Every structure is written in structure tokens, then in C-alpha cells.
């Protein structure tokens, strides 16, 4: 099945940060290019830091969509993999008019972000050969707001690439924790500070906070860790490698993932939702006690068939092929197509305008910080000059009050008198 795929289009609203959907897009590009396909990724925004990772991939081309949301390419795609309901309008026209009949896969990775929810149940139901959700929770919540695609739905739970399943954890002499978070809560920061005082090594990865460094997570990052504190995709990476996970972040979390809580955390996409927030002392104790114990802290029911990316992709692609071969022409009424196109355009313009406004805001904020720093430097230099002046004045006063100065003054006065 996968050997017949030659041309793939993946759509993604933005490709900038090391965040959930962007990492999913990167891993899909790696997978499809790895099986020999030519991959095109259509996006509204493309930039660093993740740009450097995409630039290393062979047979992968990134196209930033123009204002008309068009690719302006004549490629005939075997697979169109859709994130954020984004389909270039010229590709959409070709699909509807019968120019191309690709397998079309919609992937919804959240119910809390407007971009992730479907734009039109009629259009998506007509286009999609399979509709994916990253968790049962996302599926159920999207059903609640009126979108249900029935028999073509499937859970695609952020499966980990093969390299994480093939890499073994290393034995470590010193206890070490890897923390991966783009939004670490205060209680976690406090707990980590205390653990470092206890001699536990802590490595920080993420986009927020002074200690955190933005970086794509690799098997090498995980291999030397005795525990990973994280939520989301890094949980799957860690469990695939046999590294214990403390699931906790700004939603809260269960702590150590094991067989007693695996089903619940899987339901919530390993997000920490469904659990309370803990205080710093509780987090510190749980982690410290675990590191001192001989427990492995690994669930036995973490299914390779579900969470291994190549295995999951084969299933998804076969299901989409079966559906495509059993259905007729795609028929979308003109008014539905027009409404869908308009909604895509409005959403795209809003996103770009929002990004431009944020860029201007960040630039203005940076200018303010520079001026503030310059002002602080000026005050610091002025205060130093004043302090030096006072110090020199004290030295001068001390000289004036000294015995030797008084003798010199008397000699100077007496010499002047004799001259007169």
C-alpha cells in the first residue's frame, strides 16, 4: 500500500515552533519522505526555530500560501493530509471538479483550539476518507459541538516514530530528570529547584522560562534520563523507550504513569487534564521517592500497534484507500464550496493579521526593553560617577584635615608673608 504513494500534500496552519501540531507535521513529512514520496507542505506561516529541521529533509518542499490560498502547482497528489481544515483553494477546486482523486485524511488534534475544529461537517464528510482525532476526549468533545463523521472516524494518538522504539534507555550513575514543557506551572518550577538542591540533575527543554531551551526532543535526550516530566507527545516518546514519565503540567496531572492510570491519561491525550493541581512539596516528594525506589514505573499495556508511527500509518492509509475505492465522485454543492472557501480565507487573513500584530507588539516590547536597559545603564553609570565623586571628595577632605596639609598651608602662608 505505502509503496504506491508518490506525491503527498500536508497542510498546516503554521510551522514555526516546537509545538504539538508542528511536530506532528514534521514527523509525517519524515515518514512520507522515508517511504520515497515527494512531500509538499502548505502553510500560512513558516519560520524558525522549526524551519531548520524541515530544511534538512529530502524530497520535502514547504510552500507559504499566497493571499488567495493557492499553491499554484500542477501536482497530482496521492494523499492529502489536512490539519486545521486548511486546503489550498486550487487543490480543492481540482478535487471537486474531478481532476484528482487523492486519499483525503483530516486530522483534528484538539477541541480547545478553534483552528482544530472542523469548518463544515458537510464538506469534511464529503471530502474525508478518514477523520482522525488525537484522543477519545477530542473525538467526544467535537461530537458535542455538532460534528460527527461516524464510520470514517479513528483515533490517531500521536504515535511515536520508529526511532524511539528502536533506541534503548541508558543506565545512569547519577539521577537525572528531563523536563519538557512550553508552559511549566509555578509549583513545578519550585519542585524542580528543590530537587536540584537535593543533588538531582535537571535538564530543561521548552519555550518558556529562563532555564528552558527550545529544541526538538530526540531519543538521545531521553536515553540518559531516569525520568521525564512532561505532557503530550513526549510521553509517547518516553514510554516507547522505556523511560518513566511523571505526567504533570499546567492542567495538573496524575504524576507517575503506570497501569493504574494509563487508560485515563490516554483518554485525555496525556495532557494532565482530569487531575487536580498539586503543590510543590507533593511533587518533590513523589519524584524524590520514586527516584530512590527500585520501581520501574512503566505501564505494561502501552500498545506498540497503536503508538508506533509506521504501524499506525499503515492502518490509516489502508482504511483511507478502502474508503476511497468504495465511494463515487465527490459532490459538494456550489454554495457549500463557496462558504467553505470564504471561511478558509477569513480564517487565514485573521491568522496572518494576528501574527503581524503580535510581531509588531514583540518588536515594540523589545524596543522598550532596550530603552529601559539603556536608561538603567545610564542611571548605573551616573550613580557610579556620583559615588566616585563622593569618594574623591572624602579623600580631599581627609587631606585638608591632615597634619601634613596644615603644615604645608602654614609654610605656604609664611612664605607669602615674607615675600610681601
C-alpha positions in Angstrom: 0.0 0.0 0.0 2.6 2.6 1.1 4.8 1.8 -1.9 2.2 3.2 -4.3 2.3 6.7 -2.7 4.4 9.0 -4.8 3.1 12.5 -4.1 1.7 13.8 -0.7 0.3 17.2 0.3 0.2 18.0 4.0 -1.5 21.2 5.2 -0.6 23.0 8.5 -1.6 26.5 9.6 1.8 27.5 10.9 5.3 25.9 11.0 7.3 27.9 13.5 7.7 26.5 17.0 8.4 23.1 18.5 4.7 22.7 19.4 2.2 19.8 19.1 0.8 20.1 15.6 4.0 21.4 14.1 5.9 18.4 15.4 3.2 16.0 14.1 3.6 17.7 10.7 7.4 17.3 10.8 7.1 13.6 11.7 4.6 13.0 8.9 6.9 14.6 6.5 9.8 12.4 7.7 7.6 9.3 7.4 6.3 10.0 3.8 9.7 11.1 2.5 11.2 8.0 4.2 8.9 5.7 2.1 10.1 7.5 -1.1 7.3 10.1 -1.6 7.6 13.7 -2.7 6.1 15.8 0.1 4.6 19.3 -0.3 3.6 21.2 2.9 1.2 24.1 2.5 1.2 26.6 5.4 0.3 30.2 6.2 3.4 30.9 8.2 6.9 29.3 8.1 9.9 30.3 10.3 12.5 29.4 12.9 13.2 27.5 15.0 11.5 24.6 13.4 12.4 25.7 9.9 15.9 24.4 10.4 14.5 20.9 11.0 12.4 20.9 7.8 15.3 22.2 5.7 17.3 19.0 6.5 14.6 16.8 4.9 15.0 15.3 1.4 12.1 15.4 -1.0 10.1 17.9 1.2 9.0 21.3 -0.1 7.4 24.0 2.0 5.1 26.5 0.3 3.7 29.5 2.1 0.2 30.1 0.7 -0.5 33.4 -1.1 -3.4 35.7 -0.2 -5.6 33.7 -2.4 -4.8 30.5 -0.5 -3.5 28.8 -3.6 -0.5 26.6 -4.2 -0.2 27.3 -7.9 1.2 23.9 -8.7 0.1 21.2 -11.1 1.0 18.3 -8.8 -1.4 15.3 -8.7 -1.5 14.1 -5.1 -2.0 10.5 -3.9 -2.6 11.7 -0.3 -3.9 15.0 1.0 -3.4 15.1 4.8 -5.3 18.0 6.3 -4.6 19.9 9.5 -6.7 22.9 10.7 -9.2 22.2 7.8 -6.7 24.0 5.5 -7.0 23.0 1.9 -5.4 25.3 -0.8 -8.3 26.5 -2.9 -6.9 25.5 -6.2 -6.4 21.9 -4.9 -9.9 22.0 -3.5 -11.3 23.0 -6.9 -9.4 20.2 -8.6 -10.8 17.7 -6.2 -14.4 18.8 -6.6 -14.2 19.1 -10.4 -12.8 15.6 -10.6 -9.3 16.5 -11.7 -7.7 14.5 -8.9 -8.9 11.7 -6.6 -6.5 11.6 -3.7 -7.0 9.9 -0.4 -8.0 12.7 1.9 -7.3 12.5 5.6 -8.4 15.1 8.2 -6.6 15.1 11.5 -8.0 17.0 14.5 -5.5 17.4 17.4 -7.6 19.4 19.9 -11.1 20.5 20.7 -10.0 23.6 22.7 -8.3 25.5 19.8 -10.7 26.9 17.2 -8.3 26.1 14.4 -8.5 22.4 15.2 -12.3 22.2 15.0 -14.0 21.3 11.6 -15.1 24.2 9.4 -18.0 22.4 7.8 -19.4 18.9 8.6 -21.0 18.6 5.1 -17.7 19.5 3.3 -15.5 17.4 5.5 -17.8 14.4 5.4 -17.9 14.6 1.6 -14.1 15.0 1.2 -12.6 12.9 4.0 -11.8 9.2 3.6 -10.9 9.1 7.2 -11.2 11.6 10.1 -8.6 11.3 12.9 -8.6 12.5 16.5 -5.6 12.5 18.8 -7.7 11.1 21.7 -11.2 9.9 22.6 -11.6 13.1 24.6 -11.1 15.2 21.5 -13.5 13.0 19.5 -16.2 13.2 22.1 -15.9 17.0 22.6 -16.0 17.7 18.9 -19.1 15.5 18.7 -20.7 17.6 21.3 -20.4 20.8 19.2 -22.2 19.1 16.3 -19.5 17.5 14.2 -19.8 13.7 13.8 -18.3 11.8 10.9 -19.5 8.4 12.0 -17.9 5.3 10.4 -14.8 7.1 8.9 -13.5 8.2 12.3 -10.5 6.8 14.1 -8.2 7.6 17.0 -4.6 8.6 15.9 -3.0 9.1 19.3 0.3 10.9 18.4 2.2 7.7 17.7 6.0 7.8 18.2 8.3 7.4 15.2 10.2 4.1 14.9 13.5 5.6 16.2 12.0 6.0 19.7 11.0 2.3 19.7 14.4 1.3 18.5 16.6 3.3 20.9 17.3 1.8 24.4 17.5 3.7 27.6 21.0 4.0 29.1 22.0 3.1 32.7 23.0 6.2 34.7 25.2 6.6 37.7 23.7 9.9 38.8 20.0 10.6 39.0 18.8 12.8 36.1 15.4 14.3 35.1 14.4 15.7 31.7 11.7 18.4 31.9 9.9 19.2 28.6 7.3 21.9 28.8 6.2 25.1 27.0 4.1 26.2 29.9 5.6 25.0 33.3 3.4 25.9 36.3 5.0 27.7 39.3 4.6 24.6 41.6 6.6 22.5 39.2 9.4 25.2 39.0 9.5 25.2 42.8 9.7 21.4 43.0 12.5 21.3 40.4 14.5 23.9 42.3 14.2 21.8 45.5 15.2 18.6 43.6 18.3 20.3 42.3 19.2 21.2 45.9 18.9 17.5 46.7 21.5 16.7 44.0 19.2 15.6 41.2 20.4 16.7 37.7 17.6 18.6 35.8 17.7 19.3 32.1 15.1 21.8 30.8 13.5 21.8 27.3 10.8 24.1 26.1 10.0 27.7 25.0 9.1 29.4 28.3 11.2 30.3 31.3 14.9 31.3 31.8 16.2 27.7 32.2 14.2 26.2 29.3 15.8 25.9 25.9 13.7 25.3 22.7 14.8 22.1 21.0 13.3 19.2 19.2 13.3 16.1 21.5 15.4 13.2 20.3 16.0 9.7 21.6 19.4 10.8 22.8 17.7 13.4 25.1 15.6 10.7 26.6 18.1 7.9 26.8 20.1 9.4 29.7 17.1 10.4 31.8 15.9 8.4 34.8 12.5 10.2 34.5 10.8 12.6 32.1 8.4 15.3 33.4 6.1 16.3 30.6 2.7 16.1 28.9 1.6 15.3 25.3 3.8 13.8 22.6 6.9 13.4 24.7 5.0 11.0 26.9 4.7 8.6 24.0 8.4 9.0 23.1 9.4 8.2 26.6 7.2 5.2 27.2 8.3 3.8 23.8 11.9 3.9 25.0 11.1 2.5 28.5 11.7 5.8 30.3 9.4 6.5 33.3 7.1 9.5 32.9 5.8 12.0 35.5 2.8 13.4 33.7 2.3 16.9 35.0 1.9 20.5 33.7 -0.4 23.5 33.8 -3.5 21.3 33.7 -2.2 19.3 36.7 -1.7 15.5 36.2 -1.5 12.1 37.8 2.2 12.0 38.4 3.9 8.7 37.5 2.2 6.9 34.6 1.5 3.2 35.3 -1.1 0.6 34.7 -3.4 2.1 37.3 -3.9 5.4 35.4 -2.8 4.6 31.8 -6.3 4.4 30.4 -7.4 7.7 31.9 -4.3 9.6 30.8 -4.6 8.1 27.3 -8.3 9.3 27.1 -7.1 12.8 27.8 -4.2 12.6 25.3 -1.6 12.6 28.2 -2.4 16.2 28.8 -2.8 16.1 32.6 -6.5 17.0 32.3 -8.8 15.1 34.5 -6.5 15.5 37.6 -6.0 18.2 40.2 -3.1 20.5 40.6 -0.5 19.6 43.2 1.6 21.7 45.5 5.4 21.9 45.1 6.2 19.8 48.2 3.9 16.9 47.0 5.5 16.9 43.5 9.0 17.0 45.1 8.2 14.1 47.4 6.6 11.9 44.7 9.6 12.3 42.4 12.2 12.0 45.1 10.6 8.8 46.5 10.4 7.3 43.0 14.0 8.0 42.1 15.1 6.4 45.4 13.0 3.3 44.9 13.6 0.3 42.6 10.2 0.7 40.8 10.3 0.8 37.0 7.2 2.9 36.8 6.2 1.7 33.3 2.8 0.5 32.2 2.6 -2.9 30.7 -0.3 -2.1 28.4 1.4 0.6 26.2 0.5 -0.9 22.8 3.1 -0.8 20.1 0.5 -1.4 17.5 -1.3 1.8 18.4 1.6 4.1 19.4 4.2 3.1 16.8 4.0 5.6 13.9 4.8 3.2 11.0 2.2 0.7 12.2 -0.4 3.4 12.8 0.2 4.9 9.4 -0.2 1.6 7.5 -3.6 1.2 9.1 -4.8 4.8 8.4 -3.6 4.6 4.8 -5.2 1.3 4.2 -8.5 2.4 5.7 -8.4 5.6 3.6 -7.7 3.5 0.4 -10.6 1.2 1.2 -13.0 4.1 1.6 -11.8 6.0 -1.5 -12.2 2.9 -3.7 -15.7 2.3 -2.4 -17.1 5.8 -2.9 -18.1 7.7 -6.0 -17.4 11.2 -7.1 -17.1 14.0 -4.6 -20.2 16.2 -4.8 -20.3 19.4 -2.9 -23.0 22.0 -3.7 -21.7 25.3 -5.1 -22.9 27.3 -2.1 -21.2 24.9 0.3 -17.9 25.1 -1.6 -18.2 28.9 -1.7 -18.9 29.1 2.1 -16.0 26.8 2.9 -13.7 28.8 0.7 -14.8 32.0 2.3 -14.3 30.7 5.8 -10.8 29.4 5.0 -9.9 32.8 3.5 -11.3 34.7 6.5 -9.5 32.4 9.0 -6.2 32.7 7.1 -6.4 36.5 6.9 -7.3 36.7 10.6 -4.4 34.5 11.5 -1.9 36.5 9.4 -3.2 39.8 10.7 -2.9 38.4 14.2 0.6 37.2 13.6 1.6 40.6 12.2 0.1 42.4 15.2 2.0 40.0 17.5 5.2 40.6 15.7 4.8 44.4 15.9 3.9 44.1 19.6 7.0 41.9 20.3 9.2 44.4 18.3 7.8 47.3 20.3 8.3 45.4 23.5 11.9 44.7 22.6 12.5 48.4 21.8 11.1 49.3 25.2 13.3 46.7 26.9 16.3 48.1 25.1 15.4 51.7 26.1 14.8 50.5 29.6 18.2 48.8 29.7 19.9 51.9 28.3 18.2 54.0 30.9 19.2 51.6 33.7 22.8 51.7 32.3 22.7 55.5 32.3 21.4 55.6 35.9 24.0 53.0 36.9 26.8 54.9 35.3 25.5 58.2 36.9 25.3 56.6 40.3 28.9 55.2 39.9 30.2 58.6 38.9 28.4 60.2 41.9 29.8 57.5 44.2 33.3 58.1 42.8 32.9 61.9 43.2 31.9 61.4 46.8 34.8 59.1 47.4 37.2 61.6 45.9 35.7 64.4 47.9 36.1 62.4 51.1 39.8 61.8 50.2 40.2 65.5 49.5 38.5 66.4 52.8 40.8 64.0 54.6 43.9 65.6 53.0 42.6 69.0 54.1 42.2 67.8 57.6 45.6 66.1 57.8 48.5 67.4 59.8 50.8 67.4 56.8 48.3 69.6 54.9 48.1 72.1 57.8 51.9 72.3 57.9 52.1 72.9 54.2 49.4 75.6 54.4 51.3 77.3 57.2 54.6 77.2 55.3 52.8 78.5 52.2 51.3 81.4 54.1 54.6 82.3 55.9 56.5 82.3 52.6 53.9 84.5 51.1 54.2 87.0 54.0 58.0 87.2 53.7 57.7 88.0 50.0 55.3 90.8 50.8 
